[in-house]
């Protein structure tokens, strides 16, 4: 079974940047479409960016277009999310997982807090 561990979050000011990482422990990674999710305070978890197994990218939220970049390293089983020009609405716990409706067990997530 795949285990996911996210890292890279922190406290930043509006306009700051962060690079989130997700490490997958398990045999299945390179053939899967993957996504980053965010759960803001008092909100449901939402899918924010997707990357296909071949590296094709899709932004699931228009608000992140142009500010977020999603990358993957299949050899190292790593998924990345570069977040630039952070805004307070971007505060939340960020998770990685599959992108197609199926889900692996959720990891602990990594907290991003944006101060105004």
Kinemage of the C-alpha trace (Angstrom):
@kinemage 1
@onewidth
@group {chain A} dominant
@subgroup {mainchain}
@vectorlist {calphas} color= white
{ca unk a 1} P 0.000 0.000 0.000
{ca unk a 2} L 1.267 3.481 -0.840
{ca unk a 3} L 2.158 5.869 1.956
{ca unk a 4} L 2.316 9.594 1.269
{ca unk a 5} L 4.358 12.132 3.201
{ca unk a 6} L 4.059 15.832 2.430
{ca unk a 7} L 6.533 18.518 3.481
{ca unk a 8} L 7.643 22.056 2.753
{ca unk a 9} L 4.839 24.087 4.266
{ca unk a 10} L 5.323 27.030 6.581
{ca unk a 11} L 4.298 30.525 7.572
{ca unk a 12} L 4.818 33.133 4.868
{ca unk a 13} L 3.713 36.674 4.185
{ca unk a 14} L 1.408 37.602 1.336
{ca unk a 15} L 3.385 37.497 -1.887
{ca unk a 16} L 5.811 34.889 -0.603
{ca unk a 17} L 6.682 31.513 -2.115
{ca unk a 18} L 6.902 27.926 -0.981
{ca unk a 19} L 7.857 24.632 -2.579
{ca unk a 20} L 5.884 21.674 -1.335
{ca unk a 21} L 7.069 18.104 -1.719
{ca unk a 22} L 5.312 14.787 -1.543
{ca unk a 23} L 7.162 11.502 -1.214
{ca unk a 24} L 5.383 8.254 -2.038
{ca unk a 25} L 6.466 5.048 -0.372
{ca unk a 26} L 5.334 2.027 -2.351
{ca unk a 27} L 5.613 0.404 -5.732
{ca unk a 28} L 3.013 2.349 -7.688
{ca unk a 29} L 3.731 5.936 -8.674
{ca unk a 30} L 5.029 6.566 -12.166
{ca unk a 31} L 1.922 5.326 -14.015
{ca unk a 32} L -0.571 7.346 -11.965
{ca unk a 33} L -2.096 10.754 -12.504
{ca unk a 34} L -1.444 12.766 -9.345
{ca unk a 35} L -2.846 15.891 -7.740
{ca unk a 36} L -2.352 18.380 -4.952
{ca unk a 37} L -5.280 19.135 -2.692
{ca unk a 38} L -5.892 21.884 -0.164
{ca unk a 39} L -8.147 21.991 2.877
{ca unk a 40} L -8.658 25.525 4.102
{ca unk a 41} L -10.030 26.480 7.522
{ca unk a 42} L -13.684 25.465 7.696
{ca unk a 43} L -13.673 24.277 4.088
{ca unk a 44} L -13.852 20.971 2.273
{ca unk a 45} L -10.702 19.535 0.777
{ca unk a 46} L -10.417 20.639 -2.864
{ca unk a 47} L -8.275 19.528 -5.746
{ca unk a 48} L -6.051 22.375 -6.935
{ca unk a 49} L -3.591 21.028 -9.504
{ca unk a 50} L -3.149 17.813 -11.465
{ca unk a 51} L -0.272 16.239 -13.358
{ca unk a 52} L -0.594 13.209 -15.599
{ca unk a 53} L 1.783 10.261 -15.562
{ca unk a 54} L 3.412 11.750 -18.673
{ca unk a 55} L 3.791 15.201 -17.133
{ca unk a 56} L 0.787 17.023 -18.593
{ca unk a 57} L -0.524 19.677 -16.204
{ca unk a 58} L -3.996 20.934 -15.382
{ca unk a 59} L -5.129 23.572 -12.975
{ca unk a 60} L -8.261 22.563 -11.139
{ca unk a 61} L -8.753 26.011 -9.659
{ca unk a 62} L -8.545 29.145 -11.786
{ca unk a 63} L -7.228 31.044 -8.788
{ca unk a 64} L -3.943 29.147 -8.886
{ca unk a 65} L -3.304 29.492 -12.598
{ca unk a 66} L -0.061 31.377 -13.204
{ca unk a 67} L 1.000 31.194 -9.568
{ca unk a 68} L 1.349 27.447 -8.999
{ca unk a 69} L 3.553 24.937 -10.820
{ca unk a 70} L 3.229 21.197 -10.387
{ca unk a 71} L 6.117 18.854 -11.179
{ca unk a 72} L 6.995 15.226 -10.614
{ca unk a 73} L 10.100 13.044 -10.475
{ca unk a 74} L 8.968 9.508 -11.182
{ca unk a 75} L 12.394 8.003 -10.554
{ca unk a 76} L 12.473 9.364 -7.009
{ca unk a 77} L 8.696 9.050 -6.484
{ca unk a 78} L 8.391 12.736 -5.683
{ca unk a 79} L 5.648 15.238 -6.466
{ca unk a 80} L 6.206 18.985 -6.126
{ca unk a 81} L 4.076 22.093 -5.950
{ca unk a 82} L 5.793 25.448 -6.398
{ca unk a 83} L 3.543 28.167 -5.014
{ca unk a 84} L 4.353 31.790 -5.829
{ca unk a 85} L 2.601 35.045 -4.953
{ca unk a 86} L 0.806 33.471 -2.023
{ca unk a 87} L -2.401 35.087 -0.804
{ca unk a 88} L -4.219 34.595 2.534
{ca unk a 89} L -6.889 32.507 0.804
{ca unk a 90} L -4.153 29.970 0.125
{ca unk a 91} L -3.925 29.094 3.808
{ca unk a 92} L -4.616 25.451 4.472
{ca unk a 93} L -3.272 21.965 4.809
{ca unk a 94} L -1.935 20.666 1.505
{ca unk a 95} L -2.044 17.015 0.508
{ca unk a 96} L -1.021 14.917 -2.468
{ca unk a 97} L -2.926 11.915 -3.790
{ca unk a 98} L -4.281 10.312 -6.917
{ca unk a 99} L -6.161 12.569 -9.291
{ca unk a 100} L -8.827 10.375 -10.840
{ca unk a 101} L -11.346 9.755 -8.090
{ca unk a 102} L -9.503 6.805 -6.601
{ca unk a 103} L -7.526 7.650 -3.484
{ca unk a 104} L -4.604 6.237 -1.585
{ca unk a 105} L -4.663 6.691 2.195
{ca unk a 106} L -4.174 10.371 2.969
{ca unk a 107} L -0.829 11.505 4.322
{ca unk a 108} L -0.471 13.955 7.209
{ca unk a 109} L -0.398 16.956 4.869
{ca unk a 110} L 1.744 20.044 5.185
{ca unk a 111} L 0.384 23.313 6.561
{ca unk a 112} L 0.681 26.550 4.598
{ca unk a 113} L -0.230 29.714 6.462
{ca unk a 114} L -0.223 33.034 4.656
{ca unk a 115} L -0.246 36.183 6.749
{ca unk a 116} L -1.654 39.428 5.408
